[in-house]
Every structure is written in C-alpha cells, then in structure tokens.
C-alpha cells in the first residue's frame, strides 16, 4: 500500500464547506504500532488551510479499511 501512495498527489475535500485543498505529494510514509504516519507537501501555505490540515499526518489503523484479500 505504501509504495502506491508515497510521492503521489492527493486532494482533500472539506465535508462541511466543500473547500478543496491540494497536496502535491505525501512523503515519508511509515507505520508504527498503531498508525500510518507521513508528511504532506501542500500547495497552499498553512494559513490558507483549515487547522486540521497540518504538514504531519497520522492515520490510526482503526480508521483504515482494507478490501477483500488483505490480512
């Protein structure tokens, strides 16, 4: 999963106001005991993004859903 995401662009669409924020690439992806961690390189400066869109990211493994065939 990580090689398919590493270095690729992403788009964040705000579920409340529909704002669109462009991430040029996600880098430094790794896993620890319970999270997928990485760094986002945003197109907009931090003061133009909502506070929750920080440069660092961590997705708790409880929030990750894998399709059929994954263990």
C-alpha positions, 0 to 999 in steps of 0.5 A, spaced: 500 500 500 505 504 501 509 504 495 502 506 491 501 512 495 508 515 497 510 521 492 503 521 489 498 527 489 492 527 493 486 532 494 482 533 500 475 535 500 472 539 506 465 535 508 462 541 511 464 547 506 466 543 500 473 547 500 478 543 496 485 543 498 491 540 494 497 536 496 502 535 491 505 529 494 505 525 501 512 523 503 515 519 508 510 514 509 511 509 515 507 505 520 508 504 527 504 500 532 498 503 531 498 508 525 500 510 518 504 516 519 507 521 513 508 528 511 504 532 506 507 537 501 501 542 500 500 547 495 497 552 499 501 555 505 498 553 512 494 559 513 490 558 507 488 551 510 483 549 515 487 547 522 486 540 521 490 540 515 497 540 518 504 538 514 504 531 519 499 526 518 497 520 522 492 515 520 490 510 526 489 503 523 482 503 526 480 508 521 483 504 515 479 499 511 482 494 507 478 490 501 477 483 500 484 479 500 488 483 505 490 480 512 
